């Protein structure tokens, strides 16, 4: 049989969308998803059949082990036009929808060039002027081509017609439209499937945002456009019900944006997929309320839980939220059936709409599986522990750590000015937030007041009498900036009661101090504070010997404290103490001062 084959530019009925003069060029990243399949061979067969009819069809893997068959790529407006036409003609399934190319993984059909790199497609003219060539073919000619996207679209429904078509919608369809309007920020009411004044205002707002006349009644075409966008964004998120039998948790997760990686007890790690910036932890650990309390404290030391945010702990559950310029995180955990179960969602800052949607679905679907929790020895957790890591997660560390010492019973602390310069937040023992209430740039000292009153085991008593040259002294300090949990004592001698340039308020010490010791108290052997160690520095262009250190003397410190409204305690004891007694006093008085970014 002889037939006439209609030769088009690229496929059986699609043509390349040419650049239009004066129109900014978009990236063709919109596709019409036709179907999804669990079995690859089935997806390949469907892709071949669809390609025989539609032409520009491709197949891709997506998250969760699915294989999709899609038509494209299009510019966004052309994708909507083609979707409407194909649905109207019955050429594609009614539940087809528009997706973005960034949800696609590896291409399985056709084999060869990446279909995502094709030129943009648009619907071909309804009555094209084909190039006819005579040829012998055994198959029937393909279905007639679609109308061109460039031609004017048919007149849309009038408000009266739109209201009549709207009346035929079922409750679920009406509710989905409300959810779509809510998703795009136009509707804030309840999802009740009732199109009252709030829904009508939301429809009008959406129409304005999309360049339509704001009637407050969506036409059939506008409803399809709204739902196509909404379903496309949901497809990119890829919510799936995950049943993690090892962790003992069932929960919906955004598997289009995260992937399972490993177990590091007490966490199952689901890091970001394809640069989404989203990650999830499932929390699973055998234990009780005591375990929950320990986890509550530990989680707040991790970088994934920013400091600014609501915290609550009551009974058998806790909630931790945090936000900074990079991320927003939400952690929930509770005790159930002899185990602590929960989750953490980490989301890039500034994407509240999608984050809130996913978080609500995770909260609603979260269900502990009885009798299953992560054992302590599973995975690589034991191998990845370090000072800076906990179960593979980075622990929040300060920018710098220095020393200080208590000067009154309510927890006021004296330290060096360098310890608090450039800090977004200052803490004692990495826990108690303090404010800088007084400074003296000449002496290089600062006074810190805790925001909540503390009860230190001891506070400094100052030796205000002149010390004896070459007498033995000891500096108490956090030499390793908090790596060790207690201060260390470094012994040396008082070399001079003035600085190298004759400064009366300084003492020169023959003592090898570390950077973290700065701000620590200088004790005499009777346990009285004779001064405060200053940071090591250079004398002009000269690098000083390693055993040369300087301290602000006790009279200058006492004068500074009085000016700040404090009453420094005076030392009375002059008898030498045993080293262990001196170490006990130092541990009671000395405190770690930490400087944080924010």
C-alpha positions in Angstrom: 0.0 0.0 0.0 1.3 3.5 -0.8 0.9 6.2 1.8 2.1 9.8 2.2 4.5 10.3 5.1 4.2 13.8 6.7 7.8 15.0 7.3 8.1 17.3 10.3 11.1 19.0 11.7 11.8 16.7 14.7 9.1 14.1 15.5 5.8 12.7 14.4 3.9 15.8 15.5 6.2 18.2 17.4 8.4 20.9 16.0 11.3 22.8 17.3 10.2 25.9 19.2 12.1 28.7 17.4 13.2 31.8 19.3 10.8 34.6 19.0 12.1 38.2 18.4 12.1 40.3 21.5 11.3 37.4 23.8 13.8 36.4 26.5 14.9 32.8 26.1 13.8 30.3 28.8 15.4 27.0 29.6 13.2 24.2 28.3 13.0 22.2 31.5 9.2 21.3 31.6 8.1 17.8 30.7 4.7 16.1 30.6 4.9 12.9 32.8 2.7 10.3 31.1 3.2 7.3 33.4 5.4 5.8 36.2 6.4 2.1 36.5 8.1 -0.1 39.0 9.5 -2.5 36.4 12.1 -1.2 34.0 11.2 -3.5 31.1 7.6 -2.4 31.4 8.6 1.2 31.3 10.8 0.7 28.2 7.9 -0.9 26.4 5.5 1.9 27.2 8.2 4.5 26.2 8.5 2.8 22.8 4.8 2.8 22.3 4.4 6.4 23.3 7.3 7.5 21.1 5.6 5.8 18.1 2.6 8.0 18.7 3.9 11.2 20.2 7.5 11.3 19.1 9.6 13.2 21.6 9.3 10.8 24.5 12.0 9.8 26.9 12.3 7.6 30.0 14.1 8.4 33.2 14.6 6.8 36.6 13.4 8.9 39.6 13.6 8.5 43.4 12.1 5.5 45.1 12.9 3.0 42.4 10.4 4.3 39.9 10.8 4.7 36.1 8.8 7.5 34.4 7.8 8.0 30.8 7.7 11.7 29.8 7.2 14.0 26.8 9.4 17.0 26.3 11.3 19.2 26.8 9.0 22.2 26.6 9.0 25.8 27.7 6.6 26.1 30.6 3.7 27.8 28.7 4.0 25.4 25.8 4.0 22.4 28.1 0.6 23.6 29.5 -0.8 24.1 26.1 0.3 20.7 24.9 -1.0 19.0 28.1 -4.5 20.5 27.6 -4.6 19.5 23.9 -3.3 16.0 24.4 -5.8 15.4 27.3 -8.7 16.8 25.3 -7.9 14.5 22.4 -7.4 11.4 24.6 -3.8 10.9 23.5 -2.4 10.8 27.0 -3.7 9.6 30.4 -6.0 12.1 32.2 -3.7 12.1 35.2 -0.6 13.2 33.3 1.0 16.3 34.7 3.9 18.7 34.3 7.2 18.1 36.0 10.6 19.8 36.0 13.6 18.0 34.5 15.5 18.3 37.8 13.5 15.4 39.3 14.9 13.0 36.7 17.7 10.7 37.3 19.4 8.4 34.7 17.9 8.2 31.3 16.9 4.7 30.1 15.1 5.6 26.9 16.2 6.4 24.2 19.7 5.0 24.5 22.3 7.6 23.5 22.1 11.4 23.6 20.5 13.0 26.7 16.9 13.9 25.8 17.1 16.8 28.3 19.5 18.5 25.9 17.0 18.6 23.1 15.7 21.9 21.7 12.4 23.1 23.2 9.3 21.6 21.7 6.0 23.1 20.9 2.7 21.8 19.5 2.7 21.7 15.7 0.2 23.6 13.6 -3.3 22.1 13.2 -3.1 22.1 9.4 0.7 22.1 8.6 2.0 22.4 5.1 3.8 19.1 5.0 6.6 18.0 2.7 5.1 15.0 0.9 7.3 12.2 -0.2 6.1 9.0 -1.8 7.2 5.9 -0.1 6.1 2.3 0.6 5.1 1.8 4.3 3.3 -1.0 5.9 2.1 1.0 9.0 -0.8 3.4 9.1 0.0 7.1 9.2 0.3 8.6 12.7 -2.4 10.6 14.3 -3.0 14.2 13.2 -0.7 16.8 14.6 -1.8 19.2 17.3 -2.4 22.9 17.0 0.7 25.1 17.2 1.4 26.7 20.6 2.0 30.0 18.7 -1.5 30.2 17.4 -4.2 31.9 19.5 -5.8 29.5 22.0 -9.6 29.0 21.8 -11.7 31.4 23.9 -11.8 30.4 27.5 -14.9 29.8 29.5 -17.0 32.8 30.7 -17.5 33.2 34.5 -20.9 31.6 34.2 -19.6 28.6 32.2 -16.7 28.3 34.7 -19.1 28.2 37.6 -21.2 25.5 35.9 -18.1 23.4 35.2 -16.9 24.0 38.8 -20.2 22.7 40.1 -19.4 19.3 38.6 -16.3 18.9 40.8 -16.2 16.4 43.5 -15.3 17.1 47.1 -11.7 15.7 46.7 -11.2 17.8 43.6 -12.3 21.0 45.3 -10.1 20.2 48.3 -7.1 19.7 46.1 -7.7 23.1 44.4 -7.7 24.7 47.9 -4.4 22.9 48.8 -2.9 24.1 45.5 -3.9 27.7 46.2 -2.5 27.3 49.8 0.7 25.9 48.4 1.3 29.0 46.2 0.6 31.3 49.2 -2.8 32.5 48.1 -5.1 30.7 50.6 -4.8 30.5 54.4 -8.1 29.0 55.4 -9.2 25.5 56.2 -9.2 22.7 53.6 -12.9 22.2 53.7 -13.8 21.8 49.9 -16.1 24.8 50.3 -15.5 27.7 47.9 -16.4 30.6 50.2 -15.1 34.2 50.2 -11.6 33.3 51.3 -11.2 30.7 48.5 -12.7 33.1 46.0 -10.2 35.8 47.0 -7.4 33.2 46.7 -8.5 32.3 43.2 -8.5 35.9 42.2 -5.1 36.4 43.6 -3.8 33.4 41.7 -5.4 34.7 38.5 -3.7 38.1 39.0 -0.3 36.4 39.6 -0.7 34.3 36.4 -1.9 37.2 34.2 -5.5 36.2 34.0 -8.6 38.3 34.6 -9.3 38.2 38.4 -12.9 36.8 38.4 -12.5 34.7 41.5 -13.8 31.7 39.5 -11.3 29.4 37.9 -12.1 28.1 34.4 -11.5 24.5 33.5 -8.3 25.5 31.8 -7.1 27.6 34.8 -7.9 24.8 37.2 -5.8 22.4 35.0 -2.9 25.0 34.9 -3.0 25.4 38.7 -3.1 21.7 39.4 -0.4 20.9 36.9 2.0 23.3 38.7 1.0 22.0 42.1 1.4 18.4 41.2 4.7 19.1 39.4 6.2 20.6 42.6 4.9 17.7 44.7 6.5 15.2 42.2 9.8 17.0 42.7 9.6 16.5 46.4 8.8 12.8 46.0 7.1 12.0 49.3 7.1 8.3 50.0 6.1 6.3 53.0 9.3 4.7 54.3 9.3 1.8 56.6 12.8 1.5 58.1 12.7 -1.9 59.9 16.2 -1.5 61.2 15.5 1.9 62.9 12.0 0.8 63.8 10.3 3.9 62.3 7.7 4.4 59.6 7.4 7.9 58.2 6.8 9.8 55.0 10.1 11.2 53.7 10.9 13.5 50.7 12.7 10.8 48.8 13.0 13.1 45.7 15.3 15.3 47.8 17.0 12.8 50.2 18.4 9.3 50.0 19.3 6.6 52.5 23.1 6.5 53.2 24.0 4.7 56.4 23.3 3.9 60.1 25.4 5.6 62.8 23.5 4.9 66.0 21.5 6.6 67.3 20.8 7.9 63.8 19.8 6.6 60.4 21.2 9.1 57.9 19.3 10.4 54.8 21.5 13.0 53.3 20.6 15.4 50.4 20.0 14.1 46.9 21.3 15.9 43.8 22.2 19.1 45.8 18.7 19.6 47.3 20.2 20.9 50.6 17.6 18.8 52.4 18.6 16.0 54.9 16.8 13.8 57.4 17.9 11.9 60.5 15.8 9.1 62.0 16.5 8.8 65.7 16.4 5.4 67.2 17.9 4.2 70.5 16.8 1.8 73.2 16.3 3.8 76.5 14.0 5.7 78.8 13.4 9.2 80.0 17.0 9.5 81.1 18.1 8.6 77.6 15.7 11.1 76.1 17.2 13.9 78.4 20.7 13.0 77.4 19.8 13.1 73.7 18.1 16.5 74.2 21.3 17.9 75.5 23.5 16.2 72.9 21.4 17.4 70.0 21.9 21.0 71.0 25.7 20.6 70.5 25.3 19.7 66.9 25.7 22.1 64.0 22.5 20.9 62.4 20.6 22.4 65.3 21.2 26.1 65.2 21.1 28.0 68.4 18.2 30.4 67.7 14.9 28.6 68.0 12.2 27.2 70.3 13.1 24.4 72.7 10.6 22.4 74.8 11.0 19.3 76.9 8.1 17.8 78.8 7.6 14.4 80.2 8.4 11.7 77.6 9.1 14.0 74.5 11.0 17.0 73.4 11.1 19.5 70.5 14.1 21.4 69.2 13.9 24.0 66.4 16.7 26.2 65.1 17.4 28.6 62.3 20.3 30.5 60.9 21.3 32.1 57.6 21.9 28.7 56.1 19.4 26.2 57.4 16.2 25.6 59.4 15.9 22.4 61.4 13.2 20.6 63.4 13.9 17.8 65.8 11.2 15.8 67.6 11.7 12.7 69.8 9.7 10.7 72.3 10.0 7.6 74.5 7.8 4.7 73.2 8.0 1.0 74.2 11.4 1.2 75.8 13.1 3.2 73.0 13.6 6.8 72.0 12.3 7.4 68.5 12.2 10.6 66.5 13.4 12.5 63.5 15.3 15.7 62.4 14.5 17.6 59.2 17.1 20.0 58.0 16.0 22.4 55.2 17.7 25.2 53.4 16.8 28.7 54.7 14.2 30.6 52.8 12.1 27.6 51.5 9.4 27.7 54.1 6.5 26.7 51.9 7.9 23.3 50.9 9.5 22.7 54.3 6.3 23.3 56.2 4.4 21.0 53.8 7.0 18.2 54.2 7.2 18.7 58.0 3.5 18.4 58.4 3.4 15.2 56.4 6.3 13.8 58.5 4.7 14.7 61.8 1.4 13.2 60.7 2.9 9.9 59.4 5.6 9.4 62.1 5.0 6.0 63.8 7.5 4.0 65.9 7.6 0.3 65.1 7.5 -1.7 68.3 10.4 -4.0 69.2 13.0 -2.5 66.8 15.7 0.1 67.5 19.2 0.8 66.4 21.8 -1.2 68.3 24.9 0.7 69.5 27.3 -1.4 67.4 25.5 -1.1 64.1 27.2 0.7 61.1 30.2 3.0 61.4 29.3 5.0 64.4 32.0 3.6 66.7 34.6 4.3 64.1 33.6 7.9 63.5 33.7 9.2 67.0 36.0 12.1 67.6 36.2 15.4 69.5 34.4 17.0 66.5 32.0 14.2 65.5 29.1 12.5 67.0 27.6 9.5 65.1 29.0 11.1 61.9 27.6 14.5 62.6 29.7 17.6 63.2 29.6 19.0 66.7 29.2 22.8 66.9 32.6 24.2 68.0 33.4 27.8 69.1 35.7 30.1 67.1 38.1 30.2 70.0 38.4 29.3 73.7 40.1 31.3 76.4 40.1 31.2 80.2 38.5 33.4 82.8 37.8 33.3 86.5 34.8 34.1 88.8 35.0 37.3 90.8 31.8 37.2 92.8 29.3 34.6 94.1 26.7 35.3 91.3 29.1 34.2 88.5 30.6 37.4 87.1 33.8 36.5 85.3 36.9 38.4 84.5 38.8 37.6 81.2 40.9 39.2 78.5 39.3 41.5 76.0 40.7 39.4 73.1 38.5 36.5 74.2 35.3 38.3 73.4 36.3 40.5 70.4 34.4 39.7 67.2 32.0 37.2 68.9 28.4 36.8 68.1 27.8 35.0 71.3 30.0 34.3 74.4 29.5 31.4 76.8 30.9 30.0 80.0 31.6 26.2 79.8 30.0 26.3 76.3 26.6 26.4 78.0 25.8 29.6 79.9 25.4 32.7 77.8 27.0 35.9 79.1 27.0 39.6 78.3 30.1 41.8 78.2 29.3 44.5 80.7 32.6 46.4 81.0 35.9 46.6 79.2 39.2 48.4 79.5 41.1 48.4 76.2 44.2 49.8 77.9 44.5 46.9 80.3 43.0 44.5 77.8 40.4 43.1 80.2 36.6 42.5 80.0 33.9 41.7 82.6 31.2 39.1 81.8 27.8 38.8 83.5 25.8 35.6 83.0 22.2 36.1 81.8 21.1 33.7 84.5 22.7 33.8 87.9 25.2 31.1 88.6 26.5 29.6 91.8 30.2 28.9 91.3 32.0 26.8 93.9 34.5 29.6 94.5 35.6 33.0 93.4 38.8 34.9 93.3 40.5 36.5 96.3 43.0 39.0 95.3 46.6 39.5 96.7 46.8 43.4 96.8 50.1 43.6 98.6 53.2 43.8 96.4 54.5 40.3 95.5 58.1 39.1 96.0 60.3 39.0 92.9 61.3 35.5 91.7 58.5 34.1 93.8 56.8 31.0 92.4 53.4 31.5 90.6 51.0 29.2 88.7 48.6 30.1 85.9 45.3 28.2 85.7 43.8 28.0 82.2 42.2 25.9 79.5 45.4 25.5 77.6 43.8 23.4 74.9 40.7 25.7 74.5 38.2 23.3 76.0 39.4 19.9 74.6 40.1 19.0 78.3 37.2 19.3 80.7 39.2 21.0 83.5 41.9 23.7 83.7 45.6 22.9 83.9 48.2 24.5 86.1 51.4 25.9 84.6 54.1 26.8 87.1 56.7 29.6 86.7 58.2 32.6 88.4 57.5 36.3 88.8 60.4 37.8 86.7 59.5 41.5 87.0 56.7 43.7 88.4 56.7 45.9 85.3 56.3 45.4 81.6 59.2 45.6 79.2 58.5 49.3 78.6 58.0 50.0 82.3 54.2 49.5 82.4 53.3 49.7 86.1 50.1 47.6 85.8 51.9 44.6 84.2 53.9 41.8 85.7 56.4 39.8 83.6 56.3 36.1 84.1 58.9 33.4 83.3 56.3 30.9 82.3 55.5 29.0 79.0 51.8 29.7 78.5 49.4 28.4 75.8 47.0 30.5 73.8 44.0 29.1 75.6 45.5 30.1 79.0 44.9 33.8 78.3 42.4 35.3 80.8 43.3 32.7 83.4 44.2 33.7 87.0 47.8 33.9 88.1 48.0 32.4 91.6 50.6 32.7 94.3 51.4 29.6 96.2 48.8 30.6 98.9 46.0 30.4 96.4 45.5 34.2 96.1 45.0 35.8 92.7 48.0 37.9 91.9 47.0 38.8 88.3 45.5 37.7 85.1 47.4 36.3 82.1 47.4 38.3 78.9 47.5 36.8 75.4 51.0 36.2 74.0 52.2 38.8 71.5 55.2 40.4 69.9 57.2 43.4 71.1 57.2 45.4 67.9 58.9 43.3 65.3 60.6 41.1 67.9 59.3 37.7 68.7 59.6 37.1 72.4 61.0 33.9 73.9 58.5 31.2 74.6 58.8 31.4 78.4 58.0 35.2 78.5 54.4 36.0 79.5 52.7 39.0 80.9 49.8 39.5 83.3 47.7 42.4 84.5 48.5 42.8 88.2 46.0 42.4 91.0 45.7 46.1 92.0 44.9 47.1 88.5 42.2 44.3 88.2 40.7 45.3 91.5 40.5 49.0 90.4 38.8 47.9 87.2 36.2 45.8 89.1 35.4 48.6 91.5 34.8 50.9 88.6 32.4 48.3 87.2 30.4 48.1 90.5 32.0 45.0 91.9 33.6 44.5 95.3 36.8 42.3 94.8 37.5 40.0 97.7 40.8 40.4 99.4 43.0 37.4 100.2 43.9 36.9 103.8 45.8 33.6 103.8 49.5 33.7 103.2 50.5 30.1 103.9 51.7 28.0 101.0 49.4 25.3 99.9 50.1 21.8 98.7 49.9 21.5 94.9 46.7 19.4 95.1 45.1 22.1 97.3 46.1 24.8 94.8 44.7 22.7 91.9 41.4 22.4 93.8 41.1 26.1 94.2 42.0 26.7 90.5 39.3 24.2 89.4 36.7 26.0 91.5 37.6 29.5 90.3 38.7 29.1 86.7 36.1 28.9 83.8 36.2 28.2 80.1 35.2 31.3 78.0 34.1 30.4 74.5 33.5 32.8 71.5 30.9 31.7 68.9 30.0 33.0 65.5 26.4 33.5 66.2 
